[in-house]
Amino acid sequence: MDAIVLVGGQGTRLRPLTWTRHKSLVPLCNRPFIEYVFDWLRSSGFERVVLALGRNNEDLATAYPAGRYPGFDLAIVLEQERLESGGAIRNAVAAAGVKGRFVVLNGDVFVDFDFARALAAHVEVGADLTLALCEVDDPSVFGVAVVDESRMVTGFVEKPPPGTAPSRLANAGVWIFEPGLVAEIPPGAVRVEETLFPSLVARKRRVLGYRFQGLWADIGVHSRYLALDQALLERRGGPALAAGAEIEASARVVLSSVGAGSTIGVGATVERSLLWERVRVGSGAEVLDSIVADGVSIGVGARVLGAVIGSEATISGGAVLEPGTLVEPGARYDGL
């Protein structure tokens, strides 16, 4: 079976991080995010993976060219214009010659459920479409599905205001398609979540809501990206320190990822944070609950508290970055 991975987005909500790196390439525990997607696809038995890339995604295409990837064949489909999810699926199916039943996966979601069980449920009920659903604490930031006692989807609500959600089952971004559905996607740049899916439900087609247990995360915003890194670190039971990272004996690194070539100075603290490659943390500095991109220099005694710092930026010694501070790539931050 083929899997289509939608990776055509520009990662606007993850900026300034994605000004210099494709969203699918941002690191988690010092590995590119897309490799966790590939791990799940390989363990789920897919024979071919089709990456549906948008414009200006050359770094992802270069990092993972078409050909044989460990465990499956990798195909690349380049979009010449913005197609949204519906157009991207239609384009990928045609360009890659996808035949038969296939799966679509949003390229910014982390999943670890047993796909074989989801597929068996899809086949058992004769579904036209199956949507993987995950129960979340706060459905107001997701699209949620309403299901009946037979697990069939009866409706959708997009980002319901707090306290009004009819369900806490978020659309997890993994969909099993029967091949005939491609012809039912409206023409143009359309989102299947807003067109095809509601249309199928309204026409009483069999849309299965497959509720799964397990870790799921959408890395589309800074807070969820950092939270996923934290969850993976908790699974492994400690920090992720890349080969070549240099940490002074008096420094503290707690539940954090530290990328290759990074240095943590004397008496510095890095806690609940995600540091990319070649980050320099000066003596006595504190980095807490923050995301720090590659090549950043954090000066002596600086305090980075819940900030997001773009590639190659410089934080002056003694500067204080309050929660929510965003520093653009290459910028210098002198604030106190």
Disulfide bonds with the S-S distance in Angstrom:
none
